[in-house]
């Protein structure tokens, strides 16, 4: 706060001093409150935005969200921890403040904090090579294997492409974390080491293994015992495999053929946990946000993790290019953007934000922290609408910033409509590009066989009842029919339509007309990036008829 220059006549000597003292005494006696600088206000306790309940209801209706959990903290206090809607469509059980949702990648900052605790204890260093703690760890490039540090595991700059290796995690696979760690060495990089940002989950799996190797505790036990329990996160757990074993849990939903429906099952495995395995609720996430906003300090005044570590976590390690937002979202334009350690660092209306989103099948969420104004907002949902959490968060944040009024719900509705049109236009172009009246080069039975990718493993193509099928050996859900598209390209239509992850499958023949390799691509840009088919290079395992 700046004070205006005093414009009164100048007084001299003791007379000025006496006059000043009398004036101060008069003001104090007459007002009965401390004197405030011009323009300052007596501090007031924060309140919730007016019409918040109406806004939440509108968000849920507009974006077809069955259940939502909301936490708001401000200036060290929990203002709200509340559930809305139902746990599962068709059933009356309501969401409450303790209903668990999969928070997915919002788990990543827990992994960063866990490693930060080991840094505080002097057991690891951020800049130490990973091989100091995991001697058997290798990347594709031997130079990167030597140089990659603990910090590099947590900030998406290792050189792998977007979502590279995620097929070992999603859909649920039978590969455990130690086996995934061994297979990382076969994933080819898409860029030079530390030259660009590319979101990645596999390195957080590696970080979980490093945590176990150094601490002697599994990631799940370390985070539960040394973080969640100390924070007071009484109802949360540390494994997505536990979600269907909880009584008070929100069932995930997906949009399928124009309608939001509950997923059939919650079949997930523990291999993903360090990257996205935590289940939590509004009540617990409120406590977690308070610890982060208070620089790692717990409610009892002790430090969960040092302020120095929190500073490391919330400092940009990997810059992310700033792009112009869609016209509807113009007020959210950024001036800077980057990734720290398990958190994204950006600005909103010129205020710094620590944030992350999370997405698993049927769950999406967002944590939004604004340290300069002591504000934290968490939105957990059981439907895959990122527009819902974004619109609600922005509407809430604008209230505390006293920002110009803006209808974020309507903005995101229009944004979604435009994206839907784009998706339709893209699909129209894909189908228009199909070369009709073409035939495969080989008989169907000649395509059948076992194929292997260096990092994923085996994929089998079979001829079943006159129809080709494809089965990913480590991923039970990736099983479907191969429909001929054109020439030697087929489309994998997975029997589980909830996956929404069809893929082009192209068989490449050598000069003798024998299959030499198989490449895959997502069918459209709407396929989630974790289906990294493009990173596979499948080779025939056996002699194909030579």
N, C-alpha and C positions, 0 to 999 in steps of 0.2 A: 504494500500500500504506500503510495506517495502522498506527502502532505503538500498542500499549496503554500506558496511563500506568504509570510505574514505581511499584509499591506498597511498595518496601523503605523502611526507616527513613532519614530524611534525615541525611546526613553533612555536615560543614562544613569549610571551608577547605582547606588543603593535604592533610589526611588523606583527604578525599573524592577529590581528584585522584589521589593515589598509589594508593588502593584501586582506582579505576576503571582505571588503567593496568595494574596487576597482574592484574586480572580479565580484561581484554582479551587480555593476553599469554598467560595461562593457557589461555584458550579457543583461541586461535590455535595454540598449541603442541600442545594435546591433540587438536584436531579435524583440523588440517592443511588446512582449507579456509576460504575467506572466511566470515565470520559472515553468516547470512541472517536477515532479519526473520522473526518468528514467522509460520508459515503459508506462507512462500516456499519454493520448490523450486529445486534446481540446474537451470538450463536444459538441456533435452534436445532432441535432434533429432527432428523430427516423423517419424512413421511412417505407413504406409498403414493404412486401416481393416482390421480383421480380417475375413476372409470376403468381401473385396471381389470376388474372382473369382466366388464363388458368387452374390453380389448382382447382378453384371453379367449373368451367365448367366440368372438368374431374370427380370431386367428384359427381356432380349431375347426370352425365351420367352413371357412374359406378354403383351407388347405386339407380338409378331411382327416383330421388327426383324432383318433379315438381317445387317447389318453396323453396327458401332459403333466409334467412336474416342474415347478418353478421355485427358484430360490433367489432372493435379493438380499444383499448385505450392504450396509452403508455406514461409514465412520465407525467401524468396529462393532456394529450391532447387526443382528439378524432381524431384518424387517419383515421377511416373509419366507416361509417354507411350506408349500402347499401343493396338493395334487388336484387335478381337474380331469373330468371325463371318466372313462371306464378302462379297466385293464384289458378287456377283450371284447370285441364286437359280438353282440348277441348275448352277452352276460351282464348282469347288473352290477357286479362288484366294482366299486369306485376306486380310482387312484387316490392315494393319500400321500402325506409328506414322507412316509417311510416305504412307499412302493418302489421296488428296485427296477431299474432300467439298465440295459447295457450301455455304458458310456463310451465304449469303443476307444478311439484314439485319444480321448481325454485321459486315458490311462498313461500316455507317454510321459507326462510331466511327473507322475509318480515314480517312473523308472529313473528319470533325471534326478529327482530329489533323493532317491535311494542311493544312487551312485555318489551324489553330493555328500551324503552322510559318511560314506567311506572316504571321500576326500577330506572332510573335516577330521576324521580319525587318523589321517595320514597313511591309510592303507592303499590308496591309489592316487594318481595325479591326472588331471584333465589332459595334460599334454603328453602323457606317457604312451608309448606304442601299445596297442591292444595285445600284441604277442608277449609283452612282459607279463601279462596275467593269463592269457590263453595262448600258450606256445604253439598249439596245433592249429590256430586260426590262419586261414589263407584266403586272399582275394584272387581274382583271375590274374591280375598283374603282380608279379613278385615284388616290384618296387612299392606298390600300394600296400601289400601285405606287411612290409617292413615299416611303412610310414604312417599308416592309419592309426589315429589316437582314440582314446576314450571319448574325447569331445566330438570327434568325427562321427562316432556311432549315433549321436543324438541330434544331428543338425542337417541331415539330408544333403550331404555334399561329397559322398563317397565315390561318385562316378557312375553308379548304377542308374538305369532308367526309371521312369515313373512306375512304381509298383513292381519293379523287377523281383522275381522270385515269389510273388504273392500266391501263385498257384500251389505252393507248398503249404499255404495257410488256409486259403479260401477257394472253394467251399471246403468244409472240414476234411482234413487229410489225416492219414495214419502215421505221418512222419513226426517224430518227436523233436524237441529243440536241439538235442545233440546231433541228430542226423541232419537237420537243417543247417546247423553250423558247419558240418563237414561238406555239405553240397554247395555252399556259397562260393567256393573257389571255382566252380564251373560256370558261373553266371558272367557272361561277357559284359563289360562296361559299355555305356552309351556315350560317355564323355570323359574328358580328362579328370583326374582326381582334383577335387576342390575348386573346380572351375564354374560349376553351376548348381542351382537348386533343382532337385528332383525328388519328390516325396517318396519315401521308402519305409517299409515296415520291417524288412528282414534285419536291418542293422539294430533295431530295438530288440529283436529276438536274441541277437548276438550279445547285446548289452545285458539282457537277462541272464545269459549264461555266464558272462563275466562277473556279474553280481554274485551268482551262486558260487563260482570258483573262489572268489576272494573272501566272501563272508561265511561260506559253509552252509548257508540257508538257501533253499529254493526261493526264486523270485516271489512266489505266492506267499510263502511264510514270512519272508523279510518285510514285504509291503504291509501285510496284515498286522504283524506283531509290532514292528518298529515305526510304522507310519499311521495306518488307519486307527489302531487302538489308542495311540498317543494323542491323535487329533480328536478322538471321540466319535469316530465314524462307526457307530455301534451296529448299524444294520447292513453295511456294505460287505462285499466279499471280493476276492481277488482272482476269480476264475469264471470265464464265460461258460465253462462246462457245468457250473453250479446253478445257473439261472433257473433251470427247470426243477431244481430240488428245493427252491425257496417257496414259501407259501404266499408271500405278498410280493408278487412280481407282475410287471406289465408284460402282456404277451405281444410279441412283435407283429406288425402288419406291413403288407406291401401292396402297391398299386398293380393290379393285374387285369389286363383286358378291360380297362376303363373303370375298374371297381377296386376299392380298398378291401383287402381280405386278410384274415389272420394267416400266418405261415403255418404249414402243417406240423412242423416239429422244431425243436430247439437243439438239433444235433450239432454241437460244437466241441472242439477239443482244446486242450490246454496249451498247445504249442504257440498260440497267438498272444497269450496273456501279457507279456511285457510290452507288446505294441498296442493291445486293445482289449484286455480281458476283464476289466473291473466292472462290477455291477454296483450301482449306487442309487441314491435317492436325494430328494430336495433337502431334507434335514441334514444329511451327512455332507452334501456338497457345500452347503452354507458354511459349515465349520471348516471345511478345506479351504474355501475361498478366503476366510478370515485369516488363516495361517499364512497363506501366500501374500495377501495384502499387508500383513504385519511383519513382512520380511523374515518369515520362518519362525516367529514366536508363537508358542502355544498359549492356551487360555490361562494356564497357571504361571505364565511369565517366563518359563524355560524355553530354550531354543530347540525346536525339532531339528533344524539345520541352520547353519550360520547365515548371517546377512550377506556375507561375501559369496556364498554359494548361490543364494537367491539372485544376487546381482549377475553372476555368471549365467544362470539359467535365463534371465530376462534381458540379456544383452544380445543383439543380433550377431550371430556367427556366420550365417549365410544370407546374403542379400537376395531378395526376390524382386524381379522387375515389377514396377508399378504400371498397371494398365488402366486405361480409361474405363470406368464402369458403364454399364448399360444406361441409356437415357433415363429410365425410370429410377435408377439407383444413384443418380448424380450426387446427392448430398453425402453419400458415403465414400466419395473419392478420397484416395489416400495420397499423402505426401511422401511417406516412406513405408517400406514393407520388408520383412525379413523373418528369419527363423532363429530362435535362440537354442535352448536345449530342452526339447519337449514342449516348447511353446512358440507360437507365432507372435511376432512383435510388429505392430503397425500403429497407425493413428486413425482416429475418427473425430472429425470436426476439430482437428488440430490437437487433440489430447492423445497421449500415449495409451495403447491398449496391449495387454497381454491376453492372448486368446488361443483357443483351439476348438476344432469341431471333431465330431466322432461319427462314424457310420458303420454299422453292421447290418446284416439282413433284418429289416424291420425296425431298426432303431437309428435315430440320428439325434445329435445333441450339440450344444455349444456352451462353453464356459467363456465369460467375458469379464476381464478385470481392468479397472481404470485406476491405477495407483495414485494419480494426482488428485483425484476427488474421492478416494476411498470407496469406490463402488465396485460391486461384483454381482454378476447375473449369471445364473445357470438355468438353461432350459433343456429338459430331457423329454423326448417324445417316443411313442411306439408306432411311428409311421415314418416313411422315408421322405419327409418334406423338409428340405433345408430352408425353404422359404418361410416355413412356420416359425422356426427358432430365430431366423434372422429378422423377420418383421417384428416379432414380439420384443426381441432384445433391443432393436433400434428404437422402438416406440418408448420403451422404458428408459433407455439411456438419454434420449432427447429431453425427457422430463427433468432429469437431474442436471442436465447441462443448460436448461432453459433455452433450448435451441428453437429456431423458428418451427412452427407447427408443420408437420409433414405426415401424410397418410402412408405409412410404410406397408400396411396390409394391402391397400389398393395397388401400390407400386409393385410389390412382389406378385400380386395376382396378374398384373399386366406382363411382368417379366416372365412368369410361367407360361402365359398364353403365347408369347413370342417364341419361347423355347420349344413349345409344343409344335408350333408351325414350322420351326427350323427342323425339328426331328422328322416331321412328315415329309418335308421337302427333301431331306437327305435320303430317307427311305425310298421315295419316288425315284430319285436319281440312281440309287443302287439297283433297284429293280429294272429301271430303264437301261442300265448298262449291261444287263444280262444278255449273253449271246445265245439266242434261242436256236432250236433245231441243231444243236451240237451234241455229240456223243462222247462218252469216255473213250480213251485210247485203248483201254484194256477191258477184259471181262471183269465183272464185279468180284469174282473170287480171286482175281490176281491182285486186287487192292488189299485183300484181307491179310492179316499178319500182325506180328509184334514189332513195335517201333520203340525206340528209346531216345530220350533227350538226356544230355549230360547232367543237368542239374535237377530236373524233375523226376526222371525215371521212365518207367514203361507206360505206353499207351497201346491198347490192343484194338485192332479193327477186325470185325468178324462179319461173316455173311450168315445172317439169321433169317430164315423164312423168306429168302429171296431179297432181303434188304440189308445193306451195309449198316453196321452199328459201330460206335466208337466208345471205348471205356477207358478212362484214366485210372490206372491201377491203384494209386494212392488216394483217390478222391471218389468215393462211392456215388456221389451225386452227379458227377460228370460222366453220365452215361446216356447216350441218345442215338438217334438214327442219322445216317449220312444221306442227305438228299442231293441228288445231282444238280449242280448249278449250271455250269457249262465247261466244256473241254474236260480237263482233269481236276477241276475244282468242285468240291461238294460243300454243303452247309451242314454243320453239326447242329441238329435241333434236339436239345436235351429233353429227356422225358419229363424231368422236373421243370415245369414252365415257370416256377417261382424264381428260378435263377436269372432269367432275363439276360442271358449271356451267350446267345448263339454265336457261332464262329465259322468263318470260311476255312476250309481245309483243302490245301492244294498239294497234289501228288506230282513230284517232279521226276521225269524220266531221263535216264541217261541215253547215250547214243545207240544203245542196244534195245531201247524200249523197255528197260527195267527200272522200277522205282528206285531212285537213289536217295531221296529225302522227302520229307513232308513239312510244309510250313503252314502256319495258322495265323489268322487275323481276327479281331473282333468284327462281328457282322456290321456294327455301326458305332458311332461315337457315344451312343447311349449306354453301351455295355460298360459296366464299372471297370475302372482302370486296374483293379486287383486281378482281373482275368487277363493276365499278361501273356496271352497266346503268342503275341509277336516275338517274344523272347525265346520261344521254343524252336529247336531245330531237331526234328525227329528223324532218326536213321533206322532203316530196317535192321532188325536184330539177326534174322536168319537169311540165308540165301533165298532170294525171291525167284526161283525157277531157272537159275542159270544151269 
